[in-house]
């Protein structure tokens, strides 16, 4: 069963001094919602960070990442995953004390063993299933976005109650919190992106486009049916579940697919999760040109 507000004590995170490092997509959803829930928050950004004016305009106290970590006993690690090891080495690790806590929205640096966290520090995950803008909007409207919750290191014996408290402050437990692990969330995300999307969905879309155009369909109609309709289909699946679509249409995916998917998942779990090699023909497919042309006719896409 999902965790709810009734399972969490908001006072645990309200007693903390929180540093939110990064203010991109997820930053406002964390920093502003924590602040509005009565938590002491400061944002850690470099002096020349492009997001600094926005954070200041929204009434948050902004200091350097090092200063933020120096003041904090709970550090929220956001920002680009590729930059997190350097951020940890330069600002976070020098200021960690026993009893402090680290909260991640994405767990890959922990999953991959890229950080050496002292044994006296709690390591937690609070990851909204929605993007930052939607997570924040749900909070301000009195609702919430479901959150994935995990504890990788419970140094204090209170890491799980603290994780629940943090999720409550973000509004996530209004919708529900799902307990997981760092490894599970990272491996599943990589599987979805690299295997289901990159390895199956995109090639299937390209093959469908090619099939239609080879059969005499115009490139415009082929693109709209293979790409533009996809969002509509996904929204129906999200709203109504998989069963309404599962038995409809001509099957093109056979029983041999699942063993290959399992093989891909096993490789990801074993650590073979690098980015696919660059496609030297990227940008040359006819779908790219017609796609740009058709998207220019849909101004709402620039605001979604």
Helices and strands as residue ranges (DSSP letters): G 5-7, H 11-14, E 17-21, H 27-36, E 40-44, H 52-57, E 61-63, H 65-71, E 74-77, H 81-87, I 88-92, G 93-95, E 101-104, H 108-111, E 122-128, H 132-140, E 147-153, H 159-169, H 172-175, E 177-179, H 182-190, I 191-201, H 202-214, H 219-223, I 224-228, H 229-240, H 243-246, H 256-269, H 286-295, G 299-303
